[in-house]
Amino acid sequence: MREAFATFAALCVSVFVVGMSEYLISGLLPQVGADLKVSVGAAGQAVTVYALGVVAGGPIAATLTARMPRKGPALGLMLLFAAGSAICKKQLLD
């Protein structure tokens, strides 16, 4: 029972982190554009680049980890994603 709850909690946190990362940039486009001295539309291309990264990176990660147990790579990739998101958001908000 505890392992099932821990797995469920990890999935909930993962969905929160990924969802927050996907939508946060859209709310910050004016600030990102001003900081980079580009238009909001040009800054919005960051969303497109992120989506292309997910489209390309998802199948690559699945292929590279196909023979591994799922738990380790999933946890590792989510921790890497969370750390990268935290670093980027801290830099954007400073």
N, C-alpha and C positions, 0 to 999 in steps of 0.2 A: 504494500500500500504506500509506503514512504517513497519507494523508487518511482512509482507511477506519479505521485504528486510532484516529485522533483523533476521528472521529465516534463510534466504538464507546465510547471512553473517556468522551466527553461524555455519551452516553446512560446509561452506568453511573453516573456521578456524579449525573446528573439523577434517576435512579430512587432512588439512595441518599438524596438530599436530600429528595425528596418523601415517600418511605417513612418516613424518620426524623421528619419534621414531622408526619405523620399519626398516628404511634403515640406520640410523645414526650409529648404532652399527656395521654394516658390515664394514663401513669405518674405524672404530676404533679398529678392532680386534687385530692388532699388538700391539697397545698401551695397550689394556686391557690384552692381554696375557703377555706382559712384566711386567705390574704392578702386576699381580697375580702370576707371575713366572710359567706360564703354556704355552703350545704350542698355536699357533694361532688356530689350530683345536679344541683344548679343550676349548678355549675362545669362539669359534664359537658355542659351545653348548648353549650359552646364547640365541642365536637366536631360537634354538629349544625349550628351556624352555619357552621363550616368546610365541612362537606359541602354545605350549601346554596349557599355561595359557589362551590364547584367546579361544582355543577350549573348554576348561572346563569352563572358566568364563563366556563366552557369554550366553550359555543356562541357567546357574545358575542365572545370572543377569536378564535374560528375564523372567524366572520362578518367581523369587522373586518380580519382579515389574510388573507382568502381569495385576494386578487389579488397578494399579496406572495410573494417567494421564502420558503420555509419556514425556512431556516437562521437568518436574522436575527431574526425574531420569536421563534422557539423559544429561541435563545440569550439574547435580551434578557429574555424572560419568566422563564427559569430563573434568570438572574442576579438579577433583581428578587425572585423567590421566595426564593432562597438568602439574599439580603441581609436581607429582611424576617424570615425565620426566625431568622437569626443574631441580629438585634436583639431579637426577642421572647424568644428563649431566654436571652440574656444578662440581660435584665431579669428574667425569671422566676427565674434562678439566683442573682441578686445579693441 
